[in-house]
Amino acid sequence: DSTLVFIMPRSLEELSRRLHGRGTEPEDVIQKRLARAQEEIERKAQYDFSVVNDDVDRCAEKVYSILRKRLEE
């Protein structure tokens, strides 16, 4: 039995801002990553849970909480 958790950005605009802000990838790579992210977000219903990564500590705690509850079931 598995628990599928989709971790997603607050928005594609926020993801774009983060990727551009890093300055580690060329624009064409960033655009490919954004297009793939859009495709993945459109399939989030295939997961058991989705968690917005707007704050890394809060996101990690939510994922941990989900998994802890599933183990208790």
Beta strands, then each sheet from edge to edge (+ up, - down):
strand 1: 5-8
strand 2: 49-52
sheet 1: 1+ 2+
end
